[in-house]
Amino acid sequence: MRRSIRALIPVAALLLVGCNKNSSLSDPAPPSATPSAAAEAVAFTYPDATRLEHVDRYHGVEVSDPYRWLEDIDSSQTAQWVEAQNDVTFDYLETIEARTALRDRLTALWDYERWGVPRKRGEVYFVSRNDGLQNQSVLYTMKSPTDEPKPLLDPNTLSEDGTVALSGTWPSRDGRFLAYGVSEAGSDWQVWRVRDVQTGKDTGDELRSIKFAYAAWTPDGKGFYYARYPDAKKGDELEQLNYDQKLYYHRLGEPQSEDTLVYERPDHKEWGFDGEVSHDGRFLVITVRLGTDPKKSIIVHDLAPREARGRKAMHFAEVLPDFQASYDFVGNDGDKLLFRTDDNAPRGRIIAIDMRNRARKHWEERVGQQEATLRGASIVGGRLVLSYLDKATSKLSVHALSGKHERDVKLPGLGSASGIVGEEEHDEGFFSFTSFATPGSVYQVNVATGEVSAFKQPKVAFDPDAFTVSQVFYPSADGTSVPMFIAHKKGIKPTGDNPTYLYGYGGFNIPLTPSFSVPNLVWMEMGGVFAMPNLRGGGEFGESWHQAGTKLNKQNVFDDFIAAAEYLIAQGWTTPEHLAIGGRSNGGLLVGATMTQRPDLFAAALPGVGVMDMLRFNKFTIGWAWESDYGSPQDPKQFEALFAYSPYHNLQEGTDYPATMVYTADHDDRVLPAHSYKFAAALQHAHAGADPVLIRIDVRAGHGAGKPTAKRIEEWADLWGFLVDQLKMDTAGLPS
């Protein structure tokens, strides 16, 4: 089964705003050495950021943007500001004695063997493994699940600091070749190469200008389909808008310049393409994406020789046009293509469309909508394997291709399971399982019998029985019942003063489910409570739940998060003086919006790589694609909603904000770091309290994918160190 491209872009996509602008200053002045008035009023002194009289006009509304100059992330002025901010932040962090103990404990816990889910191609098993503290996982091959792994590709050898990462691996059907992508310093841009699996040597094929794509091999192993963008302008790779993706075919041994253009739509520059070849090689299924909107269009090309197709055969046929619903290609049953869709089923169902008679009235429903939400589907051993979320926990079921239910797969407990990875012709498959106190384990399953056995179970230096997890439901502002997981050490009671970390996301149809995290484990070892609500906007309960947290409904997400905090306080778990909030990317927006709306409710905030300027998010890289969730500032009503919660625009001078450490990275080409830069500068100017409001800017790092283990440990030692200091936590109980 092809994984949804949205897995690669937790926040990625939206339209260009065409506003009349009236800028009084076109070129930013460098930061001056004089502290701002706000900085002088508090105990903390911050680097000054020059405020420009820059005003934009949106639908008759004048909007000030005093830190527009920080959008030029490569300017000398911005570089000076970044260096000065990091000096202040790290000078402060160095005073926190607990960072050493935190770093040591994070390192000790992270030092455990981690395995990926094996994929069998031909007679070769491909699997990733990290021995514990390796910066990047290594790709291995095996002849059988019990065979000794043989290293095939070690990205740790590609850079001295571990910042070159594998961004994707795609073995050919016969297991002879491996297409793989690498990215540098956390960038979404990838360089692809091909490796001969038998020799372990690269073939010389090299492809560039690729992001948000994967390789779809033809069954003969002679080449693959892939999508690419036009070449970015040199020096503008981090900011340039990403439009005009096209689908190509690459034949092994030929230069990229000779690749065959398969499909393009210059009349729709926003469209993106994923190509997939059916297992029997008969059909090329092209999924058309419009940003991050879950609604798709499907185009099918019959790859059979023309003489075999007959007069009625298709060429490029728009099987499912006009972006009416979500459609994910699962596989084919002869001439019938199977799709997972939310068409007339917001929680998902499986349908079959006969390519000889595609009219809707002839569609077959193979598996109907259930109470649980259908999140994934694949064909393994000639059977449908479906992955559901039931109250935000996983369920796997096996069905005949006809749709008849055969069995549920027994899981180790309540937690998160990946879909089953396997071949269409073999009964053997693999899946991973994790929960808050269960490190990611990999299991082997026979889909014909339902037999499950452990493939790899990591051993981590902690006692999982020392922790407990509960799921509660609480009312949001409009009465909607929202679920939330609460995890902590056994024996912790709702005494009202527990340090609590409330973490959320709430967007892009992405669910938050129970999973193991070394940083979260360390938090709980210190006596902290970890709370994770399933906010509207996510994918836990289907498309209706998702849409209830988008565009004009986006405030529901913030209301859900605020209500979660109020529930934790009302139930005696914590108080505002002991409550911290955190989130990344769209979750960074969540934190920024809630701390500006309710600064009284939280003691500390950790907004990471967040979308903070909701009037200009669509001006950079893939930001235009996010309009499917956020809406467009170009639309008057959507502008009004965006302006009402945009974190950058809703900071009020003279307000005592929670202690805050914004964190971002200088190579983030998904959510441009200027979002965090501008928000931090405005926060420091507006803040009237004595608590620190800082920004931590990582170097040679991006949005998060592929971040070296060493950098992750340093980052979390700093984040937890900040909260330990601000919430007055005791780390004496941390295991040594």
Secondary structure, 3 states (H helix, E strand, C coil): CCCCHHHCCCCCCCCCCCCEEEECCCCCCCCCCCCCHHHHCCCCCCCCCCCCCEEEEECCEEEECCCHHHHCCCCHHHHHHHHHHHHHHHHHHCCCCHHHHHHHHHHHHHCCCEECCCEEECCEEEEEEECCCCCCCEEEEECCCCCCCEEEECHHHCCCCCCEEEEEEEECCCCCEEEEEEEECCCCCEEEEEEECCCCEEEEEEEEEECCCCCEECCCCCEEEEEECCCCCCCCCCCCCCCCCEEEEEECCCCHHHCEEEECCCCCCCEEEEEEECCCCCEEEEEEEECCCCCEEEEEEECCCHHHHCCCCCCEEEEEEEEEECEEEEEEECCEEEEEECCCCCCCEEEEEECCECCHHHCEEEECCCCCEEEEEEEECCEEEEEEEECCEEEEEEEECCCCEEEEECCCCCCEECCCEECCCCCEEEEEEEECCEEEEEEEEECCCCCEEEEECCCCCCCHHHEEEEEEEEECCCCCEEEEEEEEECCCCCCCCCCEEEECCCCCCCCCCCCCCHHHHHHHHCCCEEEEECCCCCCCCCHHHHHCCCHHHCHHHHHHHHHHHHHHHHCCCCCHHHEEEEEECHHHHHHHHHHHHCHHHCCEEEEECCCCCCCCHHHCCCHHHHHHHHCCCCCHHHHHHHHHHCHHHCCCCCECCCEEEEEEECCCCCCCCHHHHHHHHHHHHHECCCCCEEEEEECCCCCCCCCCHHHHHHHHHHHHHHHHHHHCCCCCCCCC
